[in-house]
């Protein structure tokens, strides 16, 4: 478990979640979506396994993580 200074980055499953800091985020509730993935953000990104700094193969646009 992360220390108290890192808790704001974690989701309810203790995964790192950078999406909440991205200006392209639409929602993290129920079905997480953003402008890059309007059909649903891939689990690899939601879990923090992949930091979406480059477009993914097969992505239909070139939108990436853009912090506020």
C-alpha positions as CSV (number, residue, x, y, z in Angstrom):
1,X,0.0,0.0,0.0
2,X,1.2,3.5,-0.8
3,X,2.0,6.1,1.8
4,X,-0.5,8.9,2.4
5,X,1.2,11.2,-0.1
6,X,0.6,8.8,-2.9
7,X,-3.1,7.8,-2.2
8,X,-4.5,10.5,-4.5
9,X,-2.9,8.7,-7.5
10,X,-4.5,5.3,-6.6
11,X,-7.9,4.0,-7.7
12,X,-10.1,1.8,-5.5
13,X,-8.1,-1.3,-6.6
14,X,-4.7,0.3,-5.5
15,X,-3.8,0.8,-9.2
16,X,-2.0,3.9,-10.3
17,X,-4.5,6.0,-12.2
18,X,-3.0,8.9,-14.3
19,X,-6.2,9.3,-16.3
20,X,-7.7,11.5,-13.6
21,X,-5.1,14.2,-14.3
22,X,-5.7,14.2,-18.1
23,X,-7.6,17.0,-19.8
24,X,-9.2,14.5,-22.2
25,X,-11.0,12.5,-19.5
26,X,-14.8,12.3,-19.8
27,X,-15.6,9.9,-16.9
28,X,-14.0,7.4,-14.6
29,X,-17.5,6.3,-13.3
30,X,-19.0,3.0,-14.5
31,X,-17.4,2.8,-18.0
32,X,-14.3,5.0,-18.0
33,X,-14.0,7.0,-21.3
34,X,-12.0,9.8,-22.7
35,X,-11.5,11.6,-26.0
36,X,-8.8,9.1,-27.0
37,X,-11.0,6.1,-26.1
38,X,-14.7,7.1,-26.4
39,X,-15.7,3.5,-26.3
40,X,-13.8,2.8,-23.1
41,X,-10.3,3.3,-21.8
42,X,-8.2,0.1,-22.1
43,X,-7.5,-1.7,-18.8
44,X,-3.8,-1.5,-19.4
45,X,-4.0,2.3,-19.2
46,X,-6.5,2.3,-16.3
47,X,-4.3,0.0,-14.2
48,X,-1.2,2.1,-14.8
49,X,0.6,-0.8,-16.7
50,X,0.8,1.6,-19.7
51,X,1.3,5.3,-19.3
52,X,-0.5,6.7,-22.4
53,X,2.2,9.1,-23.6
54,X,2.2,7.7,-27.1
55,X,-0.7,6.6,-29.3
56,X,-1.4,2.9,-29.0
57,X,-1.4,0.6,-32.1
58,X,-4.9,0.6,-33.5
59,X,-6.0,3.8,-31.7
60,X,-8.3,5.8,-34.0
61,X,-6.7,9.2,-33.1
62,X,-3.4,10.6,-31.8
63,X,-4.7,11.9,-28.4
64,X,-2.5,11.0,-25.5
65,X,-2.2,11.8,-21.7
66,X,-2.2,15.6,-21.5
67,X,-2.1,16.8,-17.9
68,X,-4.1,19.9,-16.9
